[in-house]
């Protein structure tokens, strides 16, 4: 199945992606409503966020361009220095923009 990249095709793709996202999010909440949360499951849930973040960051660290590496380094240093995620993310975005614009 192929969908043309016309305006209608793009809107159909966005609609499909929206529906898939909603089904997975609501489906997860629905399924978890039947699961009793014990310490083991709570630990798994808390660890999943870190696992997803690491799965995104590691390939970028090894195969990213100079902007990606600058963003990663600046974000890490800023986070270690001030321990606040939003300013660290903003600093990383600015570092990537700076490196990609000037180099």
N, C-alpha and C positions, 0 to 999 in steps of 0.2 A: 504494500500500500504506500502510495506517495501522495504528499500534499504539496500543491504548488505554493511557491513563496509570493503569492499575490497578497493584497490586503486581506481578502477573505480567508485565504489559507493561513496567514499568520494569526488572525483572530481565532480561527478554529484551533490552531496549535496552542495558543494561550488558554483557551477554554478547556482543552483536554488536560493541559498541565495543571490548571487550577483544580479541576475535578479530581485528578489523581492525588494532588496534595491534600485536598480536603478529605478524601476517602481515607488516606493513610493516617492523617492526624486524628480524625474522628474515630476511625477504626481502632487505633491504638488506645484511645481513651475508653472506648466501648469495651474492648477486650480486657483492659486493665481493671475495669470496674468489677470483673469477676475474679480477680486475683487478690488473695490476701497478702498484704505487704508485710513481709517479715524482714529481719535485719539483712539477710542474704540478698533478697530482691532489692531492698533499698540501696545496698552497696553497689549492686549491678547498675541500677538506674543512675546513681551518682557518678559512677565511673564511665558510663557511656558518653557523656558530654566530652570528657577529656579524650576519649578514644577517637571520637569523630574529629575533634580539633587537631589531634596529632596526625590523623590520616590525611588531613588537608595540608598541614604545615610541612611535614617531612618531604613529600615530593617537591614542594616549592623550594625548600632549603637546598635540595640536591640538584634540581634541574631548572630552577628559576633564573631569570635574567638579573641584571644588576639592580633594577628597581625592586624586584621581589626580595632579593637578599637584603637590600637596604631597609626595606619596610620591616622585614623580620627582625633584623638586628636592632633597629631603633625602637620597635615595639617592645622587644624583650628587655632592653636596657631601661626604657621608660617605665615599664611595668615593675621591674625590680627596684627602681629608684623611688617611685611615688605610690606604688601598689594600688593604682586606680585604673581599671580597664579602659574607660572611655577616653581619657587623655592619651593613654598609650596607643590605642587604635588610631586616634586622630594624628598622633605624631608619626606613626607608621605610614599612614596614607600620605601625609605631607612629604615624608622621606622618599616614598616611591615616586610621587609626582615630581619632586625636585630632580631626582636622578634620571628619570625618564625624559624630562624636559631639557635638561642641560647636558646630558651625556649620551 
